């Protein structure tokens, strides 16, 4: 990923304005979660233990 360095067991996020820190952090973490789920052969489009909370009649 461009702008994201991998240093062993740590990921270095580029320095950004403090208001953009959460955005710069969340996107790489979501990608890590996505690829970890794929590696574990989990269906990323149908998460397990997800209860339907809204019903439309």
C-alpha positions in Angstrom: 0.0 0.0 0.0 1.3 3.4 -0.9 2.2 5.6 2.1 2.0 2.7 4.6 5.3 1.2 5.7 5.6 -2.3 7.2 8.3 -2.6 9.9 8.3 -6.1 11.2 5.2 -6.4 13.5 4.4 -2.7 13.2 2.7 -0.5 10.6 3.9 3.1 10.3 1.1 5.5 9.4 2.2 8.7 7.7 1.9 11.9 9.7 -1.2 13.8 8.9 -3.2 16.7 10.4 -4.7 15.7 13.7 -8.2 15.9 12.3 -7.3 13.3 9.7 -5.5 10.9 12.0 -8.5 8.6 12.5 -9.1 8.4 8.7 -5.5 7.6 8.1 -5.6 4.8 10.7 -9.0 3.2 10.1 -8.5 2.4 6.4 -5.3 0.4 6.8 -6.8 -1.4 9.8 -9.9 -2.3 7.8 -7.6 -3.7 5.0 -5.7 -5.7 7.6 -8.9 -7.2 8.9 -10.2 -7.9 5.4 -7.1 -9.8 4.4 -6.9 -11.6 7.8 -10.4 -12.9 7.3 -9.6 -14.0 3.7 -6.5 -15.8 5.0 -8.7 -17.6 7.6 -11.2 -18.6 4.8 -14.0 -16.6 6.4 -16.8 -15.3 4.2 -16.3 -11.5 4.5 -19.7 -10.8 2.9 -21.6 -13.0 5.5 -20.1 -12.5 8.9 -21.0 -15.2 11.5 -23.0 -14.4 14.7 -24.6 -11.3 13.1 -28.1 -11.0 14.2 -30.7 -9.3 12.1 -31.8 -6.3 14.1 -34.1 -4.4 11.6 -37.1 -5.9 9.8 -39.1 -4.2 7.2 -42.7 -5.3 6.5 
